Amino acid sequence: VQCALDMSQARVVRGEVKEVVESDGSFLLKYSTVSSGSKLVTEKFDLIIIASPLTLDKSSLSILPSSQVFPGSYHTTVATIVRGELIPQGIGYKDNSSSTLTNFYLSPTSPLVSVAKLSPVDYNPLTDNNLPPVFKVFSTRPLTSTELSTMFSSIQTVRVTDWLAYPSYSVKDDLSSFQLNPGLFYTSRVEWAASAMEMSVISARNVANLAVQFWREEREEREGWKENVEESSEKTEL
């Protein structure tokens, strides 16, 4: 991430965006930071890309002037990372011989969604034969220490992240445009087709292409207007 920031020469501001206001073909972005406190900082931009869901359960961002509604909601997914030995019987197997490293659960009565073993991104099966056992557990609610003790032995560390991870899908999902207004783009629209990091990458590329196209068209229009003004001025002088 830092390498990408350095290469793009982007300026990073850590804060919370409160409002986006369309004004005379540009946008006023209003946000707060730790240093600004309750006072909003306002900056002007030619185009804006919103890379965060705008449903009511995920965002309080105001886009003005606009009557757009972002329907739907996200459901809770609890990610629990456990360093410990897996007990196959504790996750539903009858014996150790039938267990697998990746498991999915479809029962509506079970809090478990999936249990899978994790490996480093640079994992090499030829040399990495003594890695500590680390598992990722997805569940619909936080798991108790008793439940984890049933699933794992020799537990060394547990990390829990409770978040609104994925959309609650329906037949009326919002599959409209990536462009909310001319110059205002929205990457999270793709999540209502499928929610995954890979889909977000595709969405980001599409929006980047749309933004470049918009910028080029705006620049050509401005340059054309400038040329017309210059021609008009020359005729007036004659």
ABEGO torsion letter per residue (X at the ends): XAAAAAAAGBBBBBBBBABBBBBGGBBBBBBBBAAAEABBBBBBBABBBBABBABAAABABBBOBBABBBBEBBBBBBBBBBBEBBBAAAAGBABAAABBABBBBABAABABABBBBBBBAABBAAABAABBBBBBBBBABBBBAAAAAAABBGBABBBBBBBBABBBBBAABBABBABABBGBBBAAAAAAABBBAAAAAAAAAAAAAAAAAAAAAAAAAAAAAAAAAAAAAAAAAX
